[in-house]
Amino acid sequence: MIIHKDCYGTILFVWLIGAAILFLILRFIPWAFIAYPLCTLPLFFMGFVLFFFRVPKRLNIDGENVVTSVADGQVCVIEKVYEPEYIKGECMQVSVYMDFFNVHVNYWPVSGEVTYHRYHPGKYMLAFLPKASELNEHTSVAIRNSYGDVFFKQIAGTFARRIVCYAKPGSNETKGSQCGIIKFGSRIDMYLPLDADIKVEIGDCVRGSETVIAELKK
């Protein structure tokens, strides 16, 4: 199992706390029938954090006009919206909510040139709430190819306090390669042209880099 390179510090921090709790349990609780069951709790959490930051192998879907999911999770929003930050017009929004059990690595949805990147500090509301897209801490990124722009936001949730984004304006990126990670529960908002052929429905479970979200038209 491969662990995400930007999560070593988080894992070490959690493991140090877990080790300290294990020491205290074994040191100050002399009854094995109580101490050993209690030890399973920090051990489980230490193992879960390691599992949480895994980086799975993923397929890359061909097609310059094919937009794949930025993240694993469940589709929670599909609607026409006005996007004021980058598109500055109406577009289709497709949002994917990630819970604690989803892979939190993020992937480029198309191949192309990064045209925009901005970090927005903010609140830490529950990520599935509508206002989270505007009020929560998030990173905004746009990538462009011959079919147009795909704009998306990495949005922090209540427990996600660190967004990692590799976007650099002017760089050329490949669909399916890593574009970052959001630590713990969070959400991705994708903004597509109005005429994009949306291939998912609300409630669908999607996989980053492998699930087709939409097909773009020229």
HELIX and SHEET records of a PDB file:
HELIX    1   1 LYS A    5  CYS A    7  5                                   3    
HELIX    2   2 TYR A    8  PHE A   28  1                                  21    
HELIX    3   3 ALA A   32  PHE A   52  1                                  21    
HELIX    4   4 ALA A  132  LEU A  135  1                                   4    
SHEET    1   A 3 VAL A  66  THR A  68  0                                        
SHEET    2   A 3 VAL A 212  GLU A 215 -1                                        
SHEET    3   A 3 ASP A 197  ILE A 198 -1                                        
SHEET    1   B 8 ASN A 172  GLU A 173  0                                        
SHEET    2   B 8 GLY A 112  HIS A 120 -1                                        
SHEET    3   B 8 HIS A 138  ASN A 145 -1                                        
SHEET    4   B 8 GLY A 148  ALA A 156 -1                                        
SHEET    5   B 8 SER A 186  LEU A 192 -1                                        
SHEET    6   B 8 GLY A  89  MET A  98 -1                                        
SHEET    7   B 8 GLY A  73  GLU A  83 -1                                        
SHEET    8   B 8 CYS A 205  VAL A 206 -1                                        
SHEET    1   C 3 VAL A 105  TYR A 107  0                                        
SHEET    2   C 3 GLN A 178  ILE A 182 -1                                        
SHEET    3   C 3 ILE A 163  CYS A 165 -1                                        
END                                                                             
